Amino acid sequence: MKPALRLVANGPMASAKPAETTRESDDQLLDAYSAAVTRAAEKIAPAVVNIEIQKSPPPNARSVNPNQLRGSGSGFIFTPDGFILTNSHVVHHADKLDVTLSDGQRFGARLVGSDPDTDLAVIRIDAPHLTGAELGDSESIRVGQLAIAVGNPYGFQFTVTAGVVSALGRSLRSISGRLIDNVIQTDAALNPGNSGGPLVNSQGKVIGVNTAVILPAQGLCFAIAVNTAKFIAARLIRDGKIRRSYIGVAGQNVPLPRRAVRFYNLTTESGVMVVSAEPNSAAEKAGLRDGDVIISYGSQPIQHIDDLHRLLTDDQVGVSVPLTILRRWQKMTVDIVPEESKKN
């Protein structure tokens, strides 16, 4: 009995099937990507709004360009009763706010509260049958996952761009000078007018609030993490502002003398030098002087002014805290009672 023959293709036809399979696989991947972006965009669409602002001309101004008194940005509804989250720099100092919904309806809005330190603000409209965005969890996102930005750049309504989460845990300097922590970096393209719009995942859940882009770099865009936004929005709705403590010093980061670090066995090699203390401030009442170097607040070492900002939270208002300083070569501790910041 002859053995069965097995035919083996050895020519152009041999590679045709694998190539077709590869193309089909690529097409399926692209279709899945497109479908994910489309589903997410459709889900978030009813919640995304365009915000137009008007400002009054400054007093005693002889001539003002009307374009400088108008502006626009993005935002998104996050409760069915009309609360809208956006950036502080979009609505700050606005005298008139108008919101346009995705279906073209236009409503006047009022400012609920603004926090320049995190560049977040809440405004509200009175409108029926609103659809709020679903807020996700920024702690669950991972580098490399799909990120979709939605907004109104240059007034173009409902523009969608897609990319990935490029990095997590970034810090970004706000217009008030404080650092915003846990910022999301993405390469989803942002342009002027995108500010305040949502950054969403493949399920259409909000993971961040688009806030900034670094020019002229490409693909360096940033969003405030949604967990930060949840906390700030809740406080703004409740109190209309964010309470923070304040000690009333102007300071600068300085290296500590090596001899002092070794002599006192310090855990840090830098601190914050007091440049000036405001009259009647907590710092002046505690006896701080120009030239003192703050090296710890309570039990926490202070290396930079940002370390001090992070510790001056609302629960520190009115609480006496030991402040360790270097005065010339002498290490000493003073008690300081932070006050509530009056800055808006």
C-alpha positions in Angstrom: 0.0 0.0 0.0 1.4 3.3 -1.0 1.8 6.0 1.6 -0.6 8.9 1.3 0.8 11.9 -0.4 0.7 15.3 1.4 0.8 18.2 -0.9 2.7 21.2 0.3 2.2 24.5 -1.5 5.4 26.2 -2.4 4.6 29.4 -4.3 2.7 32.7 -4.3 -0.5 31.0 -3.2 1.2 29.6 -0.1 1.4 33.0 1.6 -1.9 34.3 0.4 -4.0 32.9 3.2 -1.8 34.0 6.1 -1.6 37.5 4.6 -5.4 37.7 4.3 -5.7 36.4 7.8 -3.3 39.1 9.0 -5.2 41.8 7.2 -8.5 40.6 8.6 -7.0 40.6 12.1 -5.7 44.2 11.6 -9.1 45.3 10.3 -10.8 43.7 13.3 -8.5 45.5 15.7 -9.1 48.8 14.0 -12.8 48.2 13.9 -12.7 47.4 17.7 -10.7 50.6 18.4 -13.1 52.7 16.3 -16.1 51.2 17.9 -14.7 51.9 21.4 -14.1 55.5 20.6 -17.5 55.9 19.0 -19.3 54.3 21.9 -17.5 56.5 24.4 -18.1 59.6 22.4 -21.8 58.8 22.0 -22.2 58.1 25.7 -20.5 61.4 26.9 -22.0 63.6 24.1 -25.3 64.7 25.9 -23.3 65.9 29.0 -20.7 68.0 27.1 -21.4 71.7 27.0 -19.9 74.9 25.4 -19.4 77.8 27.8 -19.3 81.3 26.6 -18.1 84.1 29.0 -18.3 87.9 29.0 -16.4 90.3 31.2 -16.9 93.9 31.9 -14.2 96.3 30.7 -11.8 97.4 33.5 -12.7 100.7 35.2 -11.2 103.9 33.6 -10.3 101.9 30.4 -10.3 104.3 27.4 -10.4 101.6 24.7 -10.8 97.9 25.0 -10.7 95.2 22.3 -14.2 93.5 22.5 -12.5 90.2 21.8 -10.6 90.5 25.1 -13.9 90.7 27.0 -15.2 87.4 25.5 -14.1 83.9 25.7 -15.2 80.3 25.5 -14.4 76.9 26.9 -15.9 73.5 27.6 -17.5 71.7 30.5 -19.7 68.7 31.3 -22.9 68.1 33.3 -22.3 65.8 36.1 -25.6 65.9 37.9 -29.1 65.8 36.4 -30.0 69.0 38.3 -27.6 71.1 36.2 -24.3 71.2 38.0 -21.5 71.6 35.4 -17.7 71.0 36.0 -15.2 73.1 34.1 -11.8 74.8 34.6 -11.5 77.8 36.9 -9.5 79.8 34.3 -12.5 79.4 31.9 -15.0 81.1 34.2 -12.9 83.2 36.6 -13.9 86.9 36.8 -16.7 86.3 34.2 -19.7 88.7 34.6 -22.0 86.6 32.3 -22.0 82.9 31.6 -24.0 81.2 28.8 -24.1 77.4 28.3 -25.0 75.7 25.0 -26.0 72.0 25.3 -25.2 69.4 22.7 -28.7 69.7 21.2 -28.3 73.4 20.7 -30.3 74.7 23.6 -28.8 77.7 25.3 -29.1 78.7 29.0 -27.7 81.3 31.3 -25.5 79.9 34.0 -24.4 81.1 37.4 -21.1 80.4 39.2 -21.4 78.1 42.1 -17.7 78.2 43.1 -14.2 78.4 41.8 -10.9 77.0 43.0 -7.9 78.5 41.1 -5.5 76.3 43.2 -6.8 73.2 41.4 -8.1 75.0 38.3 -11.6 73.6 38.8 -14.9 75.4 39.0 -18.6 74.5 39.2 -21.4 76.4 37.4 -25.1 75.6 37.3 -28.0 75.9 34.8 -31.7 75.5 35.3 -32.8 73.2 32.6 -35.0 70.1 32.5 -34.2 66.5 31.4 -30.4 66.8 31.7 -28.1 63.8 31.3 -25.1 63.8 33.6 -21.7 62.2 32.8 -20.8 59.1 34.6 -17.7 59.8 36.8 -15.1 57.0 36.9 -12.2 56.3 39.2 -8.8 57.9 38.3 -7.1 55.4 40.7 -8.0 52.6 38.4 -6.6 53.9 35.2 -3.3 52.7 33.8 -0.6 54.1 31.5 -1.3 53.1 27.9 -5.0 52.8 28.2 -7.3 54.6 25.7 -8.1 58.2 26.6 -10.7 60.3 24.7 -10.9 64.1 25.0 -14.1 65.9 24.1 -14.6 69.6 23.9 -15.2 72.7 21.8 -11.8 73.9 20.5 -11.9 77.3 18.8 -15.7 77.1 19.0 -16.0 74.0 17.0 -18.8 72.1 18.7 -18.2 68.7 20.1 -14.8 67.8 18.8 -13.4 64.3 19.7 -9.7 63.4 19.9 -8.3 60.1 21.0 -5.0 58.9 22.4 -3.6 57.1 25.4 -2.8 57.8 29.0 0.9 58.8 28.7 1.7 59.1 32.4 0.2 59.3 35.8 1.1 61.2 39.0 2.3 64.3 37.2 2.3 67.7 39.0 1.2 70.9 37.3 1.6 74.5 38.5 -1.8 76.3 38.7 -2.3 80.0 38.0 -2.3 80.7 41.7 1.2 79.2 42.1 0.3 76.0 43.9 1.1 72.6 42.5 -1.8 70.4 41.4 -0.9 66.8 42.2 -1.9 63.5 40.5 -2.4 65.1 37.1 -3.0 62.8 34.1 -0.7 63.2 31.0 -2.2 62.2 27.7 -1.4 62.6 24.0 -5.1 63.1 23.1 -4.9 66.4 21.2 -6.1 69.5 23.1 -6.5 73.0 21.8 -7.8 76.3 23.2 -11.5 75.8 24.0 -10.9 72.2 25.1 -10.3 73.4 28.6 -12.8 72.1 31.1 -14.0 69.3 28.8 -14.0 65.6 29.9 -11.3 63.1 29.4 -13.0 59.7 29.3 -12.1 56.0 29.1 -13.3 53.5 26.6 -16.5 53.0 28.6 -17.4 56.7 28.4 -16.7 57.3 32.1 -14.9 60.6 33.0 -11.4 60.0 34.3 -10.2 63.6 34.1 -10.9 67.3 33.4 -8.8 68.6 30.5 -6.9 71.6 31.6 -3.6 72.4 29.8 -1.4 71.8 26.9 2.3 72.6 26.7 3.2 74.6 23.5 4.9 74.2 21.2 5.3 70.6 22.2 3.1 68.0 20.6 1.3 65.3 22.6 1.9 66.9 26.0 -1.6 67.5 27.4 -2.9 67.3 30.9 -6.1 66.6 32.8 -7.0 67.0 36.5 -7.8 63.6 37.8 -11.5 62.9 38.3 -11.0 61.9 42.0 -9.6 65.3 42.7 -12.5 66.9 40.7 -15.1 64.9 42.8 -13.7 66.2 46.1 -13.4 69.8 44.9 -16.8 69.8 43.2 -18.5 68.5 46.4 -16.8 71.2 48.5 -17.7 73.9 46.0 -21.4 72.9 45.9 -21.5 72.7 49.7 -19.5 75.8 50.6 -18.9 77.8 47.4 -15.2 77.7 48.0 -12.3 75.5 49.2 -11.0 76.2 52.7 -7.3 76.1 53.0 -5.0 77.1 55.8 -2.5 79.9 55.5 0.4 81.1 57.6 1.3 84.3 55.8 4.9 83.9 54.7 6.6 84.6 51.4 9.4 82.0 51.1 11.9 80.6 48.8 13.6 77.2 48.6 17.2 77.2 49.9 19.9 74.5 50.5 20.8 73.9 54.1 24.4 74.3 55.3 26.0 70.9 55.3 27.5 71.5 58.8 23.9 72.2 60.1 22.6 69.0 58.5 25.3 66.9 60.0 25.3 68.6 63.4 21.5 68.3 63.9 21.2 65.0 62.0 18.5 66.5 59.7 16.6 64.3 57.3 16.5 67.0 54.6 19.1 69.0 52.9 16.9 71.9 51.9 14.2 74.1 53.4 12.0 77.2 52.9 13.6 80.5 53.9 11.2 83.2 55.1 11.6 86.2 52.9 8.9 88.1 54.6 6.0 87.6 57.1 2.7 89.5 56.6 1.6 91.9 59.3 -0.8 90.3 61.8 -0.4 86.9 60.1 0.0 83.5 61.9 3.7 83.7 61.0 4.2 87.1 62.6 2.3 86.0 65.7 4.5 82.9 66.0 7.6 85.1 65.9 9.0 84.1 62.6 11.6 86.5 61.2 13.1 87.2 57.8 15.9 84.7 57.1 14.4 81.9 59.3 14.5 78.6 57.4 11.5 76.3 57.9 12.7 72.6 58.0 9.6 70.8 59.3 5.9 71.3 59.9 4.7 69.1 62.7 6.4 65.8 62.1 6.7 66.3 58.3 10.0 67.5 56.8 9.8 70.6 54.6 12.2 70.7 51.6 10.3 72.9 49.2 7.5 75.5 49.4 5.2 72.9 47.7 5.7 70.6 50.7 4.3 73.4 52.9 1.4 74.0 50.6 0.4 70.3 50.6 0.2 70.3 54.4 -1.7 73.5 54.8 -5.2 71.9 54.3 -8.5 73.0 55.7 -8.3 70.8 58.7 -5.2 72.7 59.9 -7.2 76.0 60.3 -7.0 77.0 64.0 -4.8 74.1 65.0 -1.5 74.8 66.8 1.4 73.0 65.1 5.1 73.0 66.0 7.2 74.5 63.3 10.9 73.7 63.3 13.2 76.3 62.0 16.9 77.2 61.6 17.7 80.7 62.8 21.2 81.4 61.8 22.9 78.2 63.2 20.3 77.6 66.0 17.6 75.0 65.6 14.4 75.9 67.4 10.7 75.2 67.4 7.9 77.7 67.5 4.1 77.0 67.7 2.1 78.4 64.8 -1.7 78.5 64.4 -2.6 78.6 60.6 -5.6 80.8 59.6 -8.1 80.4 56.8 -6.8 81.6 53.5 -8.8 84.6 52.2 -7.8 84.1 48.6 -10.6 83.0 46.3 
